[in-house]
């Protein structure tokens, strides 16, 4: 790493709130990646007759533990638990429910309020709200990060080409960008999504079509400023090709300034996904998502734990990203 980059990293770390938010975001992201170890209707580990089994990774028939059925074991069945405990032991997750697992032992009508079993209550299908939040945060973060990386790659590429070559290519590109950026993204995405079978991949591609414009202007300005500087002219006079000048000489400076915008782009992508899920045009219906929990809260006003759980979870995640973005902007701003 260059001394300038080290200096920017040190400045980012000196921003206490931003750096603490970054550490907290990494912790939330890692915990969400291990959602199966936190919330699952299957044991994490089973020790049975001196052998170790991992039901969260591989299904085992009931006959494996001395039962009579060839189908996958129902680990919450008292008979199966008795068979396992007779010759071994098992380790369960903290939350014994997955995002699609209903609680069949509820004493109240669904959606039921928080209890010692369901810490944030259940939704209108008896599913644990906390489990769905953990899985929903994971898919929101993974979807948002993938969409941010994809849109950043396209935006940086187009901005670099426009800014470096300029001329008619830049002029036509800017006019097309103005038209494309002026389209109402949310409404067009809703129309396009409704035309296809709900799918994560279709939604990702459609949102990527409208999300790549965020970094074009910033990267284009960096290339317009740098293409006539002395070090670029020197590289050109030494025989460097256009692609070498773009990638090796100008692009690193443009990327460093673009890093400060990535947390804000990620925030916008997560917000857009939550809004689409809330409106019913997002992820497939059986997918756990924060927007779907907020929608259930709107449809069940007598169950305030639904809307409060969804609101505070999305508010915390977005607030953390905003603080990270402010620290990154202060650290990577070229004017600093």
C-alpha positions as CSV (number, residue, x, y, z in Angstrom):
1,X,0.0,0.0,0.0
2,X,1.1,3.5,-0.8
3,X,1.9,6.0,2.1
4,X,-1.1,8.1,1.0
5,X,-3.4,5.1,1.3
6,X,-2.0,4.3,4.7
7,X,-2.6,7.8,5.7
8,X,-6.2,7.6,4.6
9,X,-6.7,4.3,6.5
10,X,-5.3,6.0,9.7
11,X,-7.6,8.9,9.2
12,X,-10.5,6.5,8.8
13,X,-9.6,4.7,12.1
14,X,-9.3,8.1,13.9
15,X,-13.0,8.7,13.1
16,X,-14.2,6.9,16.3
17,X,-17.9,6.6,15.5
18,X,-17.3,5.6,11.9
19,X,-14.6,3.0,12.8
20,X,-16.8,1.6,15.6
21,X,-19.7,1.4,13.2
22,X,-17.4,-0.5,10.7
23,X,-16.4,-3.0,13.4
24,X,-20.1,-3.4,14.4
25,X,-21.1,-3.9,10.7
26,X,-18.5,-6.6,10.2
27,X,-19.8,-8.3,13.4
28,X,-23.4,-8.2,12.2
29,X,-22.4,-9.4,8.7
30,X,-20.4,-12.4,10.1
31,X,-23.2,-13.3,12.5
32,X,-25.8,-13.2,9.7
33,X,-23.6,-15.4,7.5
34,X,-23.8,-18.0,10.3
35,X,-27.6,-17.7,10.7
36,X,-27.9,-21.5,10.5
37,X,-25.8,-21.8,13.7
38,X,-28.0,-19.2,15.5
39,X,-31.5,-20.0,14.4
40,X,-32.4,-23.5,13.1
41,X,-34.9,-26.2,13.7
42,X,-32.1,-28.8,13.5
43,X,-29.3,-29.4,16.0
44,X,-25.9,-28.0,15.2
45,X,-24.2,-31.2,16.2
46,X,-25.3,-34.7,17.3
47,X,-23.0,-37.2,19.0
48,X,-24.6,-40.6,18.7
49,X,-22.9,-44.0,19.3
50,X,-19.4,-42.5,19.1
51,X,-20.1,-40.8,15.8
52,X,-20.6,-37.1,15.1
53,X,-23.4,-35.8,12.8
54,X,-24.0,-32.3,11.5
55,X,-27.8,-32.1,10.6
56,X,-27.5,-28.4,9.5
57,X,-25.2,-29.5,6.6
58,X,-26.6,-33.0,5.7
59,X,-30.0,-34.6,6.2
60,X,-30.1,-37.9,8.1
61,X,-33.0,-40.4,8.1
62,X,-34.6,-41.4,11.3
63,X,-33.1,-44.9,10.9
64,X,-29.7,-43.4,11.5
65,X,-30.6,-42.9,15.2
66,X,-32.5,-46.1,15.6
67,X,-35.9,-45.0,14.3
68,X,-38.2,-46.8,11.8
69,X,-38.7,-44.1,9.1
70,X,-36.5,-43.7,6.1
71,X,-37.4,-40.0,5.8
72,X,-35.4,-37.1,7.3
73,X,-35.5,-37.0,11.0
74,X,-37.8,-34.6,12.8
75,X,-35.4,-33.6,15.5
76,X,-38.1,-31.9,17.6
77,X,-40.1,-35.1,17.8
78,X,-39.8,-36.3,21.4
79,X,-39.4,-39.9,20.2
80,X,-36.4,-38.9,18.1
81,X,-34.9,-36.8,20.9
82,X,-35.2,-39.8,23.2
83,X,-33.5,-42.1,20.7
84,X,-30.6,-39.6,20.4
85,X,-30.2,-38.9,24.1
86,X,-30.3,-42.6,24.9
87,X,-26.9,-43.2,23.2
88,X,-25.5,-39.6,22.9
89,X,-26.2,-35.9,23.1
90,X,-27.0,-33.0,20.9
91,X,-26.2,-29.2,20.6
92,X,-29.0,-26.9,19.6
93,X,-28.9,-23.3,18.3
94,X,-29.8,-20.5,20.6
95,X,-33.1,-20.1,18.6
96,X,-34.6,-23.5,17.8
97,X,-36.5,-22.1,14.8
98,X,-35.5,-21.5,11.2
99,X,-37.0,-18.6,9.2
100,X,-39.7,-20.9,7.8
101,X,-40.4,-23.0,10.9
102,X,-43.8,-22.4,12.6
103,X,-44.2,-22.9,16.3
104,X,-46.9,-25.5,16.7
105,X,-47.0,-25.2,20.5
106,X,-48.3,-21.6,20.7
107,X,-50.9,-21.0,23.4
108,X,-52.2,-17.8,21.6
109,X,-53.5,-17.0,18.2
110,X,-51.0,-15.8,15.6
111,X,-49.3,-13.4,15.4
112,X,-48.4,-14.1,19.0
113,X,-46.5,-11.6,21.3
114,X,-42.9,-12.1,22.5
115,X,-42.3,-14.9,24.9
116,X,-39.3,-16.7,26.4
117,X,-39.5,-19.1,23.4
118,X,-40.1,-16.6,20.7
119,X,-38.2,-13.6,21.9
120,X,-39.7,-11.1,19.3
121,X,-43.0,-13.0,18.9
122,X,-44.3,-14.7,15.8
123,X,-45.7,-13.5,12.5
124,X,-49.1,-14.3,11.1
125,X,-48.0,-17.8,10.2
126,X,-46.5,-18.6,13.6
127,X,-42.9,-18.2,12.4
128,X,-40.3,-16.8,14.8
129,X,-39.7,-13.1,14.0
130,X,-36.2,-13.0,15.4
131,X,-35.2,-15.9,13.2
132,X,-36.7,-14.3,10.1
133,X,-34.9,-11.0,11.0
134,X,-31.5,-12.8,11.2
135,X,-32.0,-14.5,7.8
136,X,-33.6,-11.3,6.4
137,X,-30.6,-9.2,7.4
138,X,-28.2,-11.7,5.8
139,X,-30.0,-11.7,2.4
140,X,-30.3,-7.9,2.5
141,X,-26.6,-7.5,3.1
142,X,-25.5,-10.1,0.6
143,X,-27.9,-8.7,-2.0
144,X,-26.9,-5.1,-1.4
145,X,-23.2,-5.8,-1.4
146,X,-23.4,-7.8,-4.6
147,X,-25.5,-5.1,-6.2
148,X,-23.1,-2.4,-5.0
149,X,-20.0,-4.3,-6.4
150,X,-21.7,-4.9,-9.7
151,X,-23.0,-1.4,-10.2
152,X,-19.6,0.1,-9.1
153,X,-17.8,-2.1,-11.6
154,X,-20.1,-1.0,-14.5
155,X,-20.1,2.7,-13.4
156,X,-16.4,2.9,-12.9
157,X,-15.8,1.3,-16.4
158,X,-18.2,3.6,-18.2
159,X,-17.0,6.7,-16.3
160,X,-13.4,5.9,-17.1
161,X,-14.0,5.4,-20.8
162,X,-16.0,8.7,-21.0
163,X,-13.6,10.8,-19.1
164,X,-10.4,9.5,-20.7
165,X,-11.5,9.6,-24.4
166,X,-13.9,12.6,-24.1
167,X,-15.1,14.1,-27.3
168,X,-18.2,12.8,-29.0
169,X,-18.1,9.6,-26.9
170,X,-18.3,11.6,-23.7
171,X,-21.0,13.9,-25.1
172,X,-23.3,11.1,-26.3
173,X,-22.6,9.1,-23.1
174,X,-23.7,12.1,-21.0
175,X,-26.9,12.6,-22.9
176,X,-27.8,8.9,-22.6
177,X,-26.9,9.0,-18.9
178,X,-29.1,12.0,-18.3
179,X,-32.1,10.2,-19.9
180,X,-31.4,6.9,-18.2
181,X,-30.8,8.5,-14.8
182,X,-34.0,10.5,-15.1
183,X,-36.2,7.4,-15.3
184,X,-38.2,6.5,-12.1
185,X,-36.2,3.5,-11.1
186,X,-38.6,2.2,-8.4
187,X,-41.7,2.2,-10.6
188,X,-39.9,0.7,-13.6
189,X,-38.4,-2.1,-11.5
190,X,-41.9,-2.8,-10.1
191,X,-43.3,-3.1,-13.6
192,X,-40.4,-5.3,-14.9
193,X,-40.5,-7.5,-11.8
194,X,-44.2,-8.1,-12.2
195,X,-43.7,-9.4,-15.7
196,X,-41.5,-12.3,-14.6
197,X,-41.7,-15.1,-12.1
198,X,-40.3,-13.8,-8.7
199,X,-36.6,-14.6,-8.6
200,X,-33.5,-13.3,-6.8
201,X,-31.5,-13.3,-10.0
202,X,-34.1,-11.4,-12.1
203,X,-34.5,-8.8,-9.3
204,X,-30.7,-8.4,-9.1
205,X,-30.3,-7.9,-12.9
206,X,-33.2,-5.5,-13.1
207,X,-31.9,-3.4,-10.2
208,X,-28.4,-3.5,-11.6
209,X,-29.7,-2.0,-14.9
210,X,-30.6,1.2,-13.0
211,X,-28.0,1.2,-10.2
212,X,-24.8,1.6,-12.2
213,X,-25.1,5.3,-12.8
214,X,-24.1,6.4,-9.2
215,X,-20.4,6.5,-9.8
216,X,-20.2,7.5,-13.4
217,X,-20.1,11.2,-12.8
218,X,-17.4,11.0,-10.1
219,X,-15.1,8.7,-12.1
220,X,-15.6,10.7,-15.3
221,X,-14.6,13.9,-13.5
222,X,-11.4,12.3,-12.1
223,X,-10.4,11.1,-15.6
224,X,-11.2,14.4,-17.2
225,X,-8.9,16.1,-14.7
226,X,-6.1,13.6,-14.9
227,X,-5.9,12.7,-18.6
228,X,-3.9,15.9,-19.4
229,X,-1.6,15.9,-16.3
230,X,2.1,15.6,-16.7
231,X,2.5,12.0,-15.4
232,X,-0.2,10.8,-17.9
233,X,1.6,12.7,-20.8
234,X,4.9,11.2,-19.7
235,X,3.4,7.7,-19.7
236,X,1.9,8.3,-23.1
237,X,5.2,9.5,-24.5
238,X,7.0,6.4,-23.1
239,X,4.7,4.3,-25.3
240,X,2.1,3.2,-22.7
241,X,-1.2,2.2,-24.3
242,X,-4.5,3.7,-23.4
243,X,-5.6,0.7,-21.4
244,X,-2.3,0.8,-19.4
245,X,-2.7,4.5,-18.7
246,X,-6.4,4.0,-17.6
247,X,-5.7,0.9,-15.4
248,X,-2.3,1.6,-13.9
249,X,-2.1,5.4,-13.7
250,X,-5.5,7.1,-13.4
251,X,-7.8,4.4,-12.1
252,X,-6.2,4.0,-8.7
253,X,-6.9,7.7,-7.9
254,X,-10.4,7.4,-9.2
255,X,-11.1,4.3,-7.1
256,X,-9.8,5.9,-3.9
257,X,-12.3,8.7,-4.3
258,X,-15.1,6.2,-5.2
259,X,-14.6,4.2,-2.0
260,X,-16.1,7.0,0.0
261,X,-19.4,6.6,-1.9
262,X,-19.8,2.8,-1.6
263,X,-21.4,2.8,1.9
264,X,-24.0,5.3,0.7
265,X,-24.7,3.2,-2.5
266,X,-25.0,0.1,-0.3
267,X,-27.5,2.0,1.9
268,X,-29.6,3.0,-1.1
269,X,-29.6,-0.6,-2.4
270,X,-30.7,-2.1,0.9
271,X,-33.4,0.6,1.2
272,X,-34.7,-0.1,-2.4
273,X,-34.8,-3.9,-1.7
274,X,-36.7,-3.3,1.6
275,X,-39.2,-1.0,-0.2
276,X,-39.8,-3.5,-3.0
277,X,-40.3,-6.3,-0.5
278,X,-42.7,-4.1,1.4
279,X,-44.7,-3.4,-1.7
280,X,-44.7,-7.0,-2.7
281,X,-42.5,-6.6,-5.8
282,X,-39.2,-7.8,-4.3
283,X,-37.9,-11.3,-3.3
284,X,-40.0,-14.4,-3.7
285,X,-42.8,-14.7,-1.0
286,X,-41.2,-17.5,0.9
287,X,-37.9,-15.5,1.4
288,X,-37.2,-14.0,4.8
289,X,-36.8,-10.2,4.4
290,X,-37.1,-7.1,6.5
291,X,-39.6,-5.6,4.0
292,X,-41.9,-8.6,4.4
293,X,-41.8,-8.2,8.2
294,X,-42.8,-4.5,7.8
295,X,-45.6,-5.5,5.5
296,X,-46.9,-8.0,8.0
297,X,-46.7,-5.2,10.6
298,X,-48.9,-3.0,8.4
299,X,-51.4,-5.8,7.9
300,X,-51.5,-6.7,11.6
301,X,-51.7,-3.4,13.5
302,X,-52.7,-5.3,16.6
303,X,-49.2,-6.9,16.7
304,X,-46.8,-3.9,17.1
305,X,-43.8,-6.1,17.7
306,X,-43.7,-6.9,14.0
307,X,-43.4,-3.3,12.7
308,X,-41.1,-2.4,15.7
309,X,-38.8,-5.3,15.0
310,X,-38.5,-4.5,11.3
311,X,-38.1,-0.8,11.8
312,X,-35.4,-1.0,14.4
313,X,-33.4,-3.6,12.5
314,X,-33.4,-1.6,9.3
315,X,-32.8,1.6,11.1
316,X,-29.7,0.2,13.0
317,X,-28.2,-1.3,9.8
318,X,-28.7,1.9,7.7
319,X,-27.4,4.2,10.5
320,X,-24.3,2.1,10.8
321,X,-23.7,2.3,7.0
322,X,-24.3,6.1,7.1
323,X,-21.6,6.6,9.8
324,X,-19.2,4.4,7.9
325,X,-19.9,6.4,4.8
326,X,-19.2,9.7,6.6
327,X,-15.9,8.4,8.0
328,X,-14.9,7.0,4.5
329,X,-15.8,10.3,2.9
330,X,-13.6,12.3,5.3
331,X,-10.7,9.8,4.9
332,X,-10.8,9.3,1.1
333,X,-11.9,12.7,-0.1
334,X,-9.1,13.8,-2.6
335,X,-9.6,17.4,-1.4
336,X,-8.4,16.4,2.0
